Amino acid sequence: MGLAVAACSTESDDDGAGGGSTTTNPPVVLDDALASDIAFHVNRDVDPAPTPIHQLYIATIESAGEGDRIAALQKYFHSEPITSALLDAARRGVQVETVYGEDVDPSCESLQQDGDTFDCAAMFRQSMLSHHKNLMVLGGNGELRALVGSFNLRERSTSQPRVHSAVSFDVAGGLPVFEWYLAVAEMMLTGTEPPSDAIQLPIDGGGTVTLSLPSSSRNPVRDMLAALPGCEGTLWMSYYGANDDWIGGPAFDELQRLTQAGCDVRVLLDEEQSPTAKLALEGRGVAVRFATFPAGSALLGHKLVFAEHGGEMFLLQSSANLTAGDMLLSNLTATVQAPQSAAIRGTVDGELARYW
């Protein structure tokens, strides 16, 4: 199934069910790509190395065999175990392609072994536009495993451990998803635009997963919040970086609307990165705190929103901070709208309440 470019449309929420008017390109719907096994993963401040998400990366890479393909878009590669796992996959006959923004340390060349035939320059390509934290593995049978998160590929800091989250899911008939992801990589390398800035696929059991790139007309956080007429339980937002700019501001406005509608909205921010965002949210009457850490000094790395309404959960996981600057880097965002999950709600509440 190929991708088609979706026409632009203007969607206006004037009936009071959601937020204000938005203009958004509708995602390309991939009806033949069926998502399943949606899972939410966290690195807590008290987790020792290797953290759960670090281990998830290793396990996902190690699951690939001869004839499979791996694509990873990352800010950098600073984890020798993960880089070594990618090289071991190449030795097994897996086609490995990555794009990184800053550096590969240790380098691919320093980890090569006698008899290796793969080309490090072809496997690890640099683009200063890559701020992603994502991985996809496409099996020879068309099954795809996707991992979208906030976790940078680095070793665990003992003095200031970073807390992160990630969403993983499987896709039957995942080739179109993988091809779209490669088109995103090509955009960062050559400037060639992908066929769409968003794709959407149905979930086995109901709901959808949308993979999107923020753009001049698409603001994934605002769009998700604007779709909520209200919420049950706590609506959580947790971000390392946020600004009251043309990306963050409209999302803050939606949080204000939901707060005024009676929602228990709670926003966690990193104190060093988002001091003005806290003031902007407080000015809108939204409950916001700088994250505190039970185990001492830590750093909030999340790019996460979670809410529930009408029997559905709305889970947004991104590699982008809520800022215009990260929009320009075309970070990937995964938005899950699906039947409520007691397990995911429990994990989100239990984790974020620790820093509140």
N, C-alpha and C positions, 0 to 999 in steps of 0.2 A: 504494500500500500504506500503510495507516495504522499508527499505533503503538498498541500495547496495553500496559496496565500489567501488569507481571509480578508474580506472587505472591511473597511472601517465602518463603525456604527457609533451613534450617539445614544447612550442609555441615560435616562433621566429618572431619578427616584423622587417623584413629586407627590406620591400617595401617602407619605408618612411612614411607609414600611421600613425604609432605610435612610441613608444619608442624602446629601445633596447631589446635584447633577455631576456626572462624570462622563468623559469621552474616552472610550477604551476599545482597542482592536479586539474583537472576539477571538478566543483561541481556536486553533485548528483542532478539531475533534478527531481523535484516532479511535474509531469504534472497534477496530480489530485488535487493539492493544489493551489487554485486560490486566489491571493491577490487582495485587493481593498481598496478604501478609504485611500490612502496614505496621511498622514498629517504631517506637520512640526510644532514643538512647540518650543517656546523660553521663557526663564526667562531673563528679562532685569535687568540692575542694578537699575532701578527705580521702579521695581515691589514690592509692599508690600507683606508681608506674609498673607495667603499662596499663593505661586507663581503659575503661570499657570501649570507648570509641576507637582508641588506638588498636585494641585487640580486634575490633570489628573490621577495621581496614585490613589487617593481616589475614584474618579468616576469609574475607571476601576475595582478596587477591589469590590466596592459596587455593580457593575453590575452582579457579580457572584452569582448564587443561588444554591440550593441543587442539588447535583449531578455534579456540575461543578468542575473544577480543577484549581488551581493557582500554578504557579512555579515562583519564583523570585530569581535571582542571584544578589547579592549586595556586595558592599564593606563593608557596615555596615548598621544597622538600628538605626538611631538617631532621628527619628521622631515618637513621641508618637501617633499622629493621624493616621499615616500609619500603625504602628504596631497594634494599636487598631482596625483598619479597617480589618486587616488580621485575628485577633482573632474573630471579629464579623462574618466574613465570615465563619470561622470554626464552629461557633455556628449555622450558617444557614445550615450546612451540606456540605460546600465546602471543598474539600480536598486541604490543603495548604502545600506546600513544599518550603523551602527556603534554600539557602546556602549563608553564609556571611563570610567575611574575618576577621574583627576585633572584633566587639562586637554588642550586642543588648542592647540599653540603651534608655529608661527604659527596663528592662528585661521582657520577656514574662510572667514569673512567677509572677512578681509584678503586672501585669495587669489582671491576672486571676480572675474570679468571682466565687462565690459559685455555685456549680452545674456544672462547666465546666468539661468536660471529655477528652478534647484533651491533647496530650502529647507535652509539649513545646520542649523537647529535640528532638522529631521526626519532629516537624515543623521547627525548627531553628537549622540547622547543620552547624558547622564551618569548613572552609577550608582556610588556609592561602593563597591559590592560587586564591581566589575570589576577583577580583577587578571590577566586573561587575556592571552595573547600568540598569538592564533589568527586565521586567515582562511579563509573558504570562498567559492568561486566556483561558482555553479550555472549551467550553460549552458542555453540554451533547448531543447536536445536531451536534457536530463536528465543530462548528464555533469557530475560534480562534481570540483573540485580542492580538496583540503584541506591546510592547513598548520598544524601544531601545534608549538609550541616554547617556548623560554625567552626569546627575543629581544624586548626592549622596543623600540618604534618610536622610536629616538632616533639622533642623529648620533654618529659614532664619536669616542670620547675619545682624544686622543693621549697624554695623561699616564698614564691608567689604563684601557687598552682592556678591554672586557668580553668574555669568551669565552662563547659560547652554542652551542646545538644546536637542531635542529628536524627533524621528520619530515614528509614530504609523501607524499601518495598520491592516486590518482584513484579515482573510484567511478562505475561504470556503473549507471544507475538510482538516482541520488543524491538525488532529491527528499526521501525520508523522512529522510535524514541531515540535509539542509539544514533541513527543518522542525523537527527535534529541536533543532538548533542555535539556530534562532530562538526556540524555546520556552525555551531556556536564557537567551537575551537578555531575553525577556519576564519571566522569573523575577527577574532582577536589577533590572528596571525597576519591576515592579508587585508582586512577591512571589508571583505565580501559579506553582505548581509545574509542572515539565515532566512529561510522562506517565511517564517513567522516569528514574532517575539514571544509566543506562547503556544503550548500544546496542551490538550486535555485528554485524559483517558479514563474510562469507567473503572470502578472498583468492583471486584467480585463480591457480591453481597450488598451492593448499593453505594452510591456516592461517586465522587470524582477525585482525581489527582490532577492538578494543573501545575505544569512547569513553565515558568515565565521569566523573562528578563525585564527589569524596569526600563521604561522608555519615556519619551516625551509625553505619551498619552497613557502609559500604563504605570500605575502605582500599586503594587500587589498588596501592601498593608492597608492602604486606604480602601482599595476595592473590596478586600475581605471584610473589613469593619463596616463598610457602607452596606453590605448585604445583610447585616444583623439588625433586626428591628428591636432586639433586646437580648438578654442573656440570662442563663441560670447558672448559679454558682459563680465563682470568681472568674472574671476575664483577666488573664495575665498577659502582660507584655514585658519582655526582658531583653534589653539591648546594651551592648558595649558602647556604641556610639549612636547618637541621635541629635538632630538639629531641627529648629523651628524654621525650616526652609521650604522650598516648593515640593519637597518629598515628605519630610517629616511633618510639616505644618498641617496639610490636609488630613493626615492620620491622627494628629492631635485633636483636630476639630471633631473627628468621628468619635474619639474617646470622650470628648466633652459631651457630645450628644448622648452617648450611651450612659454616661454618668448621670446626666439629667433625667434619663429615662428610668433610673433606679438600679442600674447595673453596679455590681461590686467590682469596679475597675481598679487594678493595682499594677503600677508600672515600676519596674526595677531598672536602674541605670548605673553605669560606671561613673564614679564621682569625677575622675580626671577628664574623661572624654565628653561628658554631657552635662556640665554645670548649667548652661543657659537653657537646655531642654527642660531641666527640672523646673526652672522658673517659669517657662512658657506653659508647662502642663499645670503647675499650681495656679497660674493665672486663669486657667480654664476650669478650675475646680476639680481637677483629676488627682487622685491619690498617687503619689510618686515618692520613692525613696531611693537613695543611693544604697547599693547592695552592701550588707554587712555579712561577715563570714564567721561561722561558729568556730572554725579551727584556726582563726588568726587572719593573716594577710593572704588575700587571693585576688584574682582578677576576673571580672564578669565578661565572658566572651560570647554570651548568647546573642542570637538574632531570631527572636521567637515571639509568636503570639498564639494564644489559645483561648477559645471560648466555646460555649455550648448554648444551643437554642433549639427548641422544638424537636428534641430527640436527636439532634445532630451535633457533631463536634466540628469545629473549625480550627484547624491546626496549620499554622504558617511557620515554616522553617526556611531560613535564608542564609546565604553566605555574605549578604550585604548589610552593612549598617544602615540605619534609617536616616540617610543623608543624601544630598544631591551628589556629593562627590562619589559615593559608591554606586549611584545610578549610572554615572558615566563609565564605570568599569564593567557594566553589564553582568553583575553578579546573578547567579541562579537562585530562584526562589521556588520552593515547593509548597503548594497550598492544598491541604486535604480537607474535603468536606464529605463526611461519612457518618453512618450511625454512631451514636455515642459509644465510647469504649471506657468501661470502668477502670481498666488497667492503665490506659494512657492518662485519664483524668487523675488517677491516684498518683501516678509518677510525677505529673506536672505539679499538682498541688503540693505533694510531699517535698519535691526538690526546691521549688521557688519559695515556698514558705520559710525554708531554712535561711534564706538571704533577706527576707522581709523583716 
